Amino acid sequence: MANTQAFLAIAALGDPTRRQIFERLAHGPSPVGELASTMAVSRPAVSQHLRILKEASLVTETAQGTRRIYRIDQRGISAIHAWLDERWAETLNAAGSTLDQDF
């Protein structure tokens, strides 16, 4: 399950517009309108990108009056981090095995 979450998050960040939205949210929470106001895509497009980021557990939303405020969700980041840690551990183990065979 953790790998599935990591793959969803990585795939979601594969789109340049979603990466740009994600990077903007890394600087602090924001409503859709503020995100869209400085982007080259429409507000509905930003909303669609946010939906995908939310499905990938990379952003969360909270209601604040009639607005939805989006912020980074650590669950998606943690899933990517765990997956990369596994790959790193495998790489180090393989390197260690290769070095052991050479000596």
C-alpha positions as CSV (number, residue, x, y, z in Angstrom):
1,M,0.0,0.0,0.0
2,A,2.8,2.4,0.8
3,N,4.3,1.9,-2.6
4,T,1.0,2.6,-4.2
5,Q,0.7,5.9,-2.3
6,A,4.3,6.8,-3.3
7,F,3.6,6.0,-7.0
8,L,0.4,8.1,-7.0
9,A,2.3,11.0,-5.5
10,I,5.3,10.7,-7.9
11,A,2.9,10.5,-10.9
12,A,0.9,13.5,-9.7
13,L,4.1,15.5,-9.4
14,G,5.1,14.5,-13.0
15,D,3.0,17.3,-14.4
16,P,4.8,20.7,-14.4
17,T,1.7,22.6,-13.5
18,R,1.0,20.4,-10.5
19,R,4.6,20.7,-9.4
20,Q,4.3,24.5,-9.6
21,I,1.1,24.4,-7.5
22,F,2.8,22.1,-5.0
23,E,5.8,24.3,-4.8
24,R,3.7,27.4,-4.2
25,L,1.8,25.6,-1.4
26,A,5.2,24.6,0.2
27,H,5.5,28.3,1.0
28,G,2.1,28.3,2.8
29,P,-1.6,27.6,2.6
30,S,-3.6,29.2,-0.2
31,P,-7.1,29.3,-1.6
32,V,-7.6,28.3,-5.3
33,G,-8.2,31.9,-6.4
34,E,-4.8,33.1,-5.1
35,L,-3.1,30.1,-6.7
36,A,-4.8,30.7,-10.0
37,S,-4.2,34.5,-10.1
38,T,-0.5,34.0,-10.8
39,M,-0.6,31.0,-13.0
40,A,-1.0,30.6,-16.8
41,V,-3.9,28.3,-16.4
42,S,-7.5,28.9,-15.5
43,R,-9.0,28.7,-12.1
44,P,-11.0,25.5,-13.1
45,A,-7.7,24.0,-14.3
46,V,-6.0,24.8,-11.0
47,S,-9.0,23.1,-9.2
48,Q,-8.5,20.0,-11.3
49,H,-4.8,19.9,-10.6
50,L,-5.6,20.3,-6.9
51,R,-8.0,17.4,-7.0
52,I,-5.3,15.1,-8.4
53,L,-2.8,16.3,-5.8
54,K,-5.4,15.7,-3.1
55,E,-6.1,12.2,-4.4
56,A,-2.3,11.6,-4.2
57,S,-2.3,12.8,-0.6
58,L,0.0,15.7,-1.5
59,V,-2.4,18.4,-0.4
60,T,-5.3,18.8,2.0
61,E,-8.2,21.3,2.0
62,T,-10.1,22.9,4.8
63,A,-13.1,25.1,4.6
64,Q,-12.7,28.7,5.6
65,G,-16.1,30.3,5.1
66,T,-16.9,29.9,1.4
67,R,-13.3,29.3,0.4
68,R,-11.2,26.1,0.4
69,I,-7.7,26.5,1.7
70,Y,-5.1,24.1,0.4
71,R,-1.9,23.1,2.1
72,I,0.8,20.5,1.8
73,D,-0.2,17.0,3.1
74,Q,2.8,15.2,4.7
75,R,1.3,11.8,4.0
76,G,2.2,11.9,0.3
77,I,5.6,13.3,1.0
78,S,6.2,10.6,3.6
79,A,5.2,7.9,1.2
80,I,7.7,9.1,-1.4
81,H,10.4,9.4,1.3
82,A,9.8,5.9,2.5
83,W,9.9,4.5,-1.0
84,L,13.2,6.4,-1.8
85,D,14.7,5.1,1.5
86,E,13.9,1.5,0.5
87,R,15.6,2.1,-2.9
88,W,18.6,3.7,-1.2
89,A,18.9,0.8,1.3
90,E,18.8,-1.7,-1.6
91,T,21.5,0.3,-3.4
92,L,23.7,0.4,-0.4
93,N,23.3,-3.3,0.2
94,A,24.1,-4.1,-3.4
95,A,27.2,-1.9,-3.2
96,G,28.3,-3.6,0.0
97,S,27.8,-7.0,-1.6
98,T,29.9,-6.0,-4.6
99,L,32.7,-4.6,-2.4
100,D,32.7,-7.8,-0.2
101,Q,33.1,-9.9,-3.4
102,D,36.0,-7.8,-4.5
103,F,38.0,-8.3,-1.3
